[in-house]
Structures are given as structure tokens and as C-alpha cells.
Amino acid sequence: MSWHATILTLFPEMFPGPLGASLAGRALAEGLWRLETADIRAHGLGRHRAVDDTPFGGGAGMVMRPDVTATALAAHRRADDARPFVYLTPRGRLFTQADARRFAAGRGIVLLCGRYEGLDQRAIEATEAEEISIGDYVLSGGEPAALVLLDACLRLLPGVMGAAASAEEESFAEGLLEYPHYTRPAEWEGRAVPPVLLSGDHAAIRAWRRAESERATRERRPDLWDRYRQGRMAGRHADSAASVATA
């Protein structure tokens, strides 16, 4: 059974968008994953298919109604559907590579793209939605975020990427940013490729790449570097405890 993505949105015409091209598009055509878009407005109320209303307590903007959203979800997700349900919102927890691996390992995902000022909190609680954000900025809606999240997941599916090893060495795979890459020509505009990469010494190349990953992470993402160091320290402590227990 192929990996199944369902997207609840007010703008179904935005999909598959870039996911219909390149590796994801080829995988979609080959049936490695399938995409279902659900138009929330089809479940709207009245002659104008209303999906939003003014916020209680006042304030700017409109809020997506809980009844309309829940009806749209029920129409496209059975009660026994084990796929995770994710609401894409700036208020959510930051999306990580670990999330992408977790979602890709399952049978698929159901995504709700928020609009306006967001979704009525009662609908979030009633559906037990997992609230996720792709970054500390605000978009016009959840659709671009859905494209980002799906792209991160799809490339991890079996058969989508040509080289599985590429995914293992990418940024965030081990909690570090990826090392820099070089290709031909060996010298370009007075800039030479680091000699170690031309040495043929694979152990030295691995050590250089690890050092470069650590340097880039330390300089550019101190938050990741702190977590990486804490993880290494915890691992060393665990190994020491295991050694003592078996001594």
C-alpha cells in the first residue's frame, strides 16, 4: 500500500504544485505515494459556503469554524485511520528531521492547512491534532508549509531517492549541519578544492567532513550544537555505566 497524504485546504488547486515535479513527482506517477486534496469550503455553511466567523472577544481577522473543519475531516478520515493528523500553524512545535522520519515510516499523514487567524481551539482539542510549525515566521496559510513538510517526508520513502546513503549524510541526520561539497574543476577562479578530498585517504576524508559539520553547526546553529554536545555526553555516560555494570 502506497504512502497516503490527505490535505484539507481552502485552496486545493495549490497541490501537488512542486510535489508534482522532480523526484516526488516521479514517485507520485509511479504510485509510490498518493495525494488526496479535500476542499474545506465544500463543507461550508449557507449559500456562500462560509468556513469562518468573527472571533469571540473581538479582535482583527476571522477564525476557521470548528464545525465546518470537523465535518471536512470526518469526510476524508475514517475513524480507524491511524495516520497522524497535523495542523500546520505558527503556534505549533517546530518541525524537525526526526518528525519527517517518523511520518515517513508510517502509512501516510493528514494535514490541515490553516487560514485567516487560525482554527477554533475546540477543533484542535477535539481532533487531537498535532500542531506543527515549519519556522519562526508567519505565512498567508498552511499550504506552503504542507508542501515543505511533505517534501521532507517523501524523499525518505523507499524508492524515491536514488541513493539511500545521501539521506544518511545530510544536514540534521545526526543532529549536525552537513559538510561542504566540491566537484570538478579542482580549481575554479583561484579557489582550490581542499587537498584532503583529492587524497584518496577515506579515513582522513571522513574525519575532515565530520570536523566541517561540527564547525558549521557550532558557528551557524548554536542551538543544534548544544543539543548535539548534550547527546554525546549522555552517550558517553551511558557507555561508562554499561562498562561498570559488566566489569
Sine and cosine of phi, psi and omega as CSV:
sin_phi,cos_phi,sin_psi,cos_psi,sin_omega,cos_omega
0.00,0.00,0.76,-0.65,-0.06,-1.00
-0.97,0.25,0.40,-0.91,0.03,-1.00
-0.91,0.41,0.77,-0.63,-0.19,-0.98
-0.89,-0.45,0.88,-0.48,0.04,-1.00
-0.94,-0.34,0.80,-0.60,0.10,-1.00
-0.91,-0.42,0.76,-0.65,-0.05,-1.00
-0.85,-0.52,0.88,-0.47,0.10,-1.00
-1.00,-0.03,0.85,-0.53,-0.14,-0.99
-0.43,-0.90,0.38,-0.92,0.14,-0.99
-1.00,0.05,-0.11,0.99,-0.04,-1.00
-0.73,-0.69,0.94,0.35,-0.04,-1.00
-0.88,0.47,-0.35,0.94,0.00,-1.00
-0.93,0.36,-0.18,0.98,0.02,-1.00
-0.98,0.20,-0.08,1.00,-0.04,-1.00
-0.86,-0.52,0.53,-0.85,0.06,1.00
-0.97,0.24,-0.20,0.98,0.02,-1.00
0.83,0.56,-0.71,-0.70,-0.01,-1.00
-0.91,0.42,-0.28,0.96,0.04,-1.00
-0.96,0.30,-0.16,0.99,0.07,-1.00
-1.00,0.01,0.05,1.00,-0.01,-1.00
-0.87,-0.49,0.15,-0.99,0.09,-1.00
0.83,0.56,-0.58,-0.82,-0.10,-0.99
-0.90,0.44,-0.69,0.73,-0.02,-1.00
-0.90,0.43,-0.64,0.77,0.01,-1.00
-0.92,0.40,-0.66,0.75,0.05,-1.00
-0.90,0.43,-0.66,0.75,0.02,-1.00
-0.90,0.43,-0.59,0.81,0.05,-1.00
-0.90,0.43,-0.69,0.72,0.01,-1.00
-0.91,0.42,-0.53,0.85,-0.02,-1.00
-1.00,0.08,-0.07,1.00,0.04,-1.00
0.99,0.13,0.26,0.96,0.04,-1.00
-0.95,0.30,-0.38,0.93,0.13,-0.99
-0.50,-0.86,0.33,-0.94,0.03,-1.00
-0.72,-0.69,0.50,-0.87,-0.10,-1.00
-0.86,-0.52,0.75,-0.66,0.08,-1.00
-0.82,-0.57,0.82,-0.57,0.08,-1.00
-0.96,-0.28,0.70,-0.72,-0.02,-1.00
-0.87,-0.49,0.87,-0.49,-0.02,-1.00
-0.99,0.15,0.94,-0.34,-0.02,-1.00
-0.88,0.48,-0.58,0.82,-0.05,-1.00
-0.90,0.43,-0.38,0.92,0.06,-1.00
-0.89,0.46,-0.32,0.95,0.01,-1.00
-0.95,-0.30,0.21,0.98,0.00,-1.00
-0.93,0.38,0.18,-0.98,-0.12,-0.99
-0.98,-0.21,0.61,-0.79,0.12,-0.99
0.97,0.25,-0.12,-0.99,-0.07,-1.00
-0.90,0.44,-0.50,0.86,-0.04,-1.00
-0.99,-0.12,0.12,0.99,0.03,-1.00
0.80,0.60,0.80,0.60,-0.05,-1.00
-0.91,0.41,0.72,-0.70,0.00,-1.00
-0.87,-0.50,-0.07,1.00,-0.09,-1.00
-0.65,-0.76,0.18,-0.98,0.03,-1.00
-0.39,-0.92,0.15,-0.99,-0.04,-1.00
-0.95,0.31,0.52,-0.86,-0.05,-1.00
-0.97,0.24,0.67,-0.74,0.16,-0.99
-0.90,0.44,0.65,-0.76,-0.02,-1.00
1.00,-0.02,-0.06,1.00,0.02,-1.00
0.99,0.13,0.02,-1.00,-0.01,-1.00
0.86,-0.51,0.21,-0.98,-0.04,-1.00
-0.98,0.22,0.39,-0.92,0.13,-0.99
0.99,0.17,-0.09,-1.00,-0.02,-1.00
-0.82,-0.58,0.29,-0.96,-0.04,-1.00
-0.82,-0.57,0.67,-0.74,0.03,-1.00
-0.93,0.38,0.76,-0.65,-0.07,-1.00
-0.94,0.35,0.63,-0.78,0.00,-1.00
-0.95,0.32,-0.58,0.82,-0.04,-1.00
-0.92,0.38,-0.69,0.73,0.01,-1.00
-0.90,0.43,-0.71,0.70,-0.03,-1.00
-0.90,0.44,-0.69,0.72,-0.01,-1.00
-0.90,0.43,-0.61,0.79,0.03,-1.00
-0.91,0.42,-0.68,0.74,0.03,-1.00
-0.89,0.45,-0.66,0.75,0.01,-1.00
-0.91,0.42,-0.70,0.71,-0.02,-1.00
-0.88,0.47,-0.50,0.86,-0.02,-1.00
-0.96,0.28,-0.30,0.95,-0.09,-1.00
-0.80,-0.60,0.14,0.99,0.04,-1.00
-0.59,-0.80,0.93,-0.38,-0.01,-1.00
-0.93,0.36,0.32,-0.95,-0.03,-1.00
-0.89,0.46,-0.49,0.87,-0.03,-1.00
-1.00,-0.09,0.19,0.98,0.00,-1.00
-0.96,0.28,0.90,-0.43,-0.07,-1.00
-1.00,0.02,-0.02,1.00,0.00,-1.00
-0.91,0.41,0.63,-0.78,0.03,-1.00
-0.90,0.43,0.55,-0.83,0.03,-1.00
-0.94,-0.34,0.87,-0.50,-0.11,-0.99
-0.87,-0.49,0.77,-0.63,0.13,-0.99
-0.98,-0.22,0.87,-0.49,-0.04,-1.00
-1.00,0.06,0.90,-0.43,-0.12,-0.99
-0.47,-0.88,0.57,-0.82,0.08,-1.00
-0.87,0.49,-0.32,0.95,0.01,-1.00
-0.99,0.15,-0.09,1.00,-0.10,-0.99
-0.99,0.15,0.13,-0.99,0.10,-1.00
-0.94,0.34,0.56,-0.83,-0.07,-1.00
-0.92,0.39,0.76,-0.64,0.03,-1.00
-0.93,0.38,0.70,-0.72,-0.04,-1.00
-0.77,-0.64,0.20,-0.98,0.06,-1.00
-0.89,0.46,-0.53,0.85,0.06,-1.00
-0.89,0.45,-0.62,0.79,0.07,-1.00
-0.89,0.45,-0.69,0.72,0.00,-1.00
-0.86,0.52,-0.69,0.72,0.02,-1.00
-0.90,0.44,-0.66,0.75,-0.01,-1.00
-0.90,0.44,-0.72,0.70,0.00,-1.00
-0.92,0.40,-0.66,0.75,-0.03,-1.00
-0.91,0.41,-0.47,0.88,-0.02,-1.00
-0.97,0.25,-0.23,0.97,-0.02,-1.00
-1.00,-0.03,-0.35,-0.94,-0.06,-1.00
-1.00,-0.07,-0.07,1.00,-0.01,-1.00
0.55,-0.83,-0.33,-0.95,-0.07,-1.00
-0.39,-0.92,0.46,-0.89,0.12,-0.99
-0.89,-0.46,0.84,-0.55,-0.06,-1.00
-0.90,-0.44,0.70,-0.72,0.10,-0.99
-0.93,-0.36,0.86,-0.52,0.01,-1.00
-1.00,-0.05,0.92,-0.39,0.01,-1.00
-0.96,0.28,0.37,-0.93,0.08,-1.00
-0.57,-0.82,0.09,-1.00,0.00,-1.00
0.85,0.53,-0.69,-0.72,0.01,-1.00
-1.00,0.07,-0.06,1.00,0.01,-1.00
0.82,-0.57,-0.18,-0.98,-0.07,-1.00
-0.97,-0.23,0.62,-0.78,0.09,-1.00
-0.78,0.63,0.79,-0.62,-0.08,-1.00
-0.84,0.55,-0.53,0.85,-0.02,-1.00
-0.89,0.45,-0.56,0.83,0.04,-1.00
-0.94,0.35,-0.61,0.79,0.04,-1.00
-0.88,0.47,-0.70,0.71,-0.02,-1.00
-0.94,0.34,-0.67,0.74,-0.06,-1.00
-0.92,0.40,-0.58,0.81,-0.02,-1.00
-1.00,-0.01,-0.09,1.00,-0.04,-1.00
0.82,0.57,0.67,0.74,-0.02,-1.00
-0.92,0.39,0.61,-0.79,0.11,-0.99
-1.00,0.04,0.90,-0.44,-0.05,-1.00
-1.00,0.02,0.84,-0.54,-0.08,-1.00
-0.73,-0.68,0.63,-0.77,0.08,-1.00
-0.87,-0.49,0.56,-0.83,0.04,-1.00
-1.00,-0.07,-0.03,1.00,0.02,-1.00
0.18,-0.98,0.19,-0.98,-0.06,-1.00
-1.00,0.05,0.91,0.41,0.06,-1.00
-0.36,-0.93,0.22,-0.98,-0.08,-1.00
-0.91,-0.41,0.76,-0.65,0.06,-1.00
-0.97,-0.24,0.18,-0.98,0.04,-1.00
-0.94,0.33,-0.38,0.92,0.01,-1.00
-0.16,-0.99,0.05,-1.00,-0.07,-1.00
-0.99,0.16,-0.10,0.99,-0.07,-1.00
-0.88,0.47,-0.76,0.65,0.06,-1.00
-0.87,0.50,-0.59,0.81,0.04,-1.00
-0.91,0.42,-0.61,0.79,0.03,-1.00
-0.89,0.45,-0.65,0.76,0.03,-1.00
-0.88,0.47,-0.67,0.74,0.00,-1.00
-0.90,0.44,-0.76,0.65,-0.03,-1.00
-0.87,0.49,-0.71,0.70,-0.02,-1.00
-0.91,0.42,-0.66,0.76,0.02,-1.00
-0.86,0.51,-0.67,0.74,0.00,-1.00
-0.90,0.45,-0.56,0.83,0.00,-1.00
-0.98,0.18,-0.70,0.71,-0.13,-0.99
-0.88,0.47,-0.61,0.79,-0.05,-1.00
-0.93,0.36,-0.22,0.98,0.04,-1.00
-1.00,-0.05,-0.15,0.99,-0.02,-1.00
-0.95,0.33,0.59,-0.81,0.02,-1.00
-0.84,0.55,0.76,-0.65,0.06,-1.00
1.00,0.00,-0.14,0.99,-0.03,-1.00
-0.99,0.14,-0.76,0.65,0.05,-1.00
-1.00,-0.01,0.54,-0.84,-0.03,-1.00
-0.95,0.31,-0.63,0.78,-0.07,-1.00
-0.86,-0.52,0.93,-0.37,-0.01,-1.00
-0.89,0.45,-0.50,0.87,-0.02,-1.00
-0.90,0.44,-0.47,0.88,0.00,-1.00
-0.87,0.49,-0.67,0.75,-0.02,-1.00
-0.92,0.39,-0.50,0.87,-0.03,-1.00
-0.95,0.30,-0.40,0.92,-0.07,-1.00
-0.97,-0.26,0.07,1.00,-0.08,-1.00
-0.97,0.23,0.18,-0.98,0.09,-1.00
-0.82,0.57,0.64,-0.76,0.07,-1.00
0.98,0.21,-0.17,0.99,-0.03,-1.00
-0.86,0.50,-0.60,0.80,0.04,-1.00
-0.89,-0.46,0.32,0.95,-0.02,-1.00
1.00,0.07,0.14,0.99,0.00,-1.00
-0.85,-0.52,0.39,-0.92,0.17,-0.98
-0.96,0.28,0.43,-0.90,-0.06,-1.00
-0.97,0.26,0.44,-0.90,0.06,-1.00
-0.95,0.30,0.32,-0.95,0.02,-1.00
-0.95,0.31,0.41,-0.91,-0.04,-1.00
-0.90,-0.44,0.48,-0.88,0.03,-1.00
-0.64,-0.77,0.49,-0.87,0.09,-1.00
-0.56,-0.83,-0.13,-0.99,0.00,-1.00
-0.92,0.39,0.55,-0.84,0.04,1.00
-0.98,0.18,0.37,-0.93,-0.04,-1.00
-0.92,0.40,-0.42,0.91,0.11,-0.99
-0.72,-0.69,0.72,-0.69,-0.06,-1.00
-0.61,-0.79,0.86,-0.51,0.01,-1.00
0.76,0.64,0.68,0.73,0.04,-1.00
0.99,0.16,0.05,1.00,0.00,-1.00
-0.95,-0.31,0.85,-0.53,-0.05,-1.00
-0.99,-0.16,0.48,-0.88,0.12,-0.99
-0.93,0.37,0.64,-0.77,0.04,-1.00
-0.79,0.62,0.78,-0.63,-0.10,-1.00
-0.82,0.58,-0.54,0.84,-0.05,-1.00
-0.86,0.50,-0.52,0.86,-0.03,-1.00
-0.96,0.29,-0.27,0.96,0.03,-1.00
-0.98,-0.20,0.02,1.00,-0.14,-0.99
-0.98,0.19,-0.42,0.91,-0.10,-0.99
0.98,0.18,-0.01,1.00,0.02,-1.00
-1.00,0.04,0.99,-0.13,-0.13,-0.99
-0.92,0.40,-0.55,0.83,0.04,-1.00
-0.92,0.40,-0.66,0.75,0.02,-1.00
-0.92,0.39,-0.61,0.80,0.03,-1.00
-0.90,0.43,-0.69,0.72,0.03,-1.00
-0.88,0.48,-0.67,0.74,0.00,-1.00
-0.91,0.42,-0.66,0.75,0.01,-1.00
-0.89,0.45,-0.70,0.71,-0.01,-1.00
-0.89,0.45,-0.65,0.76,0.04,-1.00
-0.89,0.46,-0.69,0.72,-0.01,-1.00
-0.90,0.44,-0.64,0.76,0.01,-1.00
-0.92,0.38,-0.62,0.79,0.06,-1.00
-0.89,0.46,-0.70,0.72,0.00,-1.00
-0.91,0.41,-0.66,0.75,0.00,-1.00
-0.89,0.45,-0.72,0.69,-0.01,-1.00
-0.89,0.46,-0.65,0.76,-0.01,-1.00
-0.92,0.38,-0.69,0.73,0.00,-1.00
-0.88,0.47,-0.65,0.76,-0.07,-1.00
-0.99,0.15,-0.60,0.80,-0.15,-0.99
-0.98,-0.19,-0.50,0.87,-0.06,-1.00
-0.71,-0.70,0.96,0.27,-0.01,-1.00
-0.85,0.53,-0.45,0.89,0.04,-1.00
-0.91,0.42,-0.69,0.72,0.05,-1.00
-0.92,0.39,-0.63,0.78,-0.02,-1.00
-0.89,0.46,-0.66,0.75,0.03,-1.00
-0.89,0.46,-0.69,0.72,0.01,-1.00
-0.91,0.41,-0.63,0.77,0.02,-1.00
-0.89,0.47,-0.72,0.69,0.00,-1.00
-0.90,0.44,-0.67,0.74,0.02,-1.00
-0.89,0.46,-0.63,0.77,0.03,-1.00
-0.91,0.42,-0.65,0.76,0.03,-1.00
-0.92,0.40,-0.64,0.77,0.01,-1.00
-0.91,0.42,-0.65,0.76,0.02,-1.00
-0.90,0.43,-0.61,0.79,0.03,-1.00
-0.91,0.42,-0.66,0.75,0.03,-1.00
-0.91,0.41,-0.64,0.77,0.03,-1.00
-0.90,0.43,-0.63,0.78,0.02,-1.00
-0.91,0.42,-0.66,0.75,0.01,-1.00
-0.91,0.42,-0.63,0.77,0.00,-1.00
-0.91,0.42,-0.66,0.75,0.01,-1.00
-0.91,0.42,-0.61,0.79,0.01,-1.00
-0.92,0.38,-0.61,0.79,0.01,-1.00
-0.90,0.44,-0.67,0.74,0.03,-1.00
-0.90,0.44,-0.65,0.76,-0.06,-1.00
-0.93,0.38,-0.51,0.86,-0.04,-1.00
-1.00,-0.08,-0.06,1.00,-0.05,-1.00
-0.96,0.29,0.00,0.00,0.00,0.00
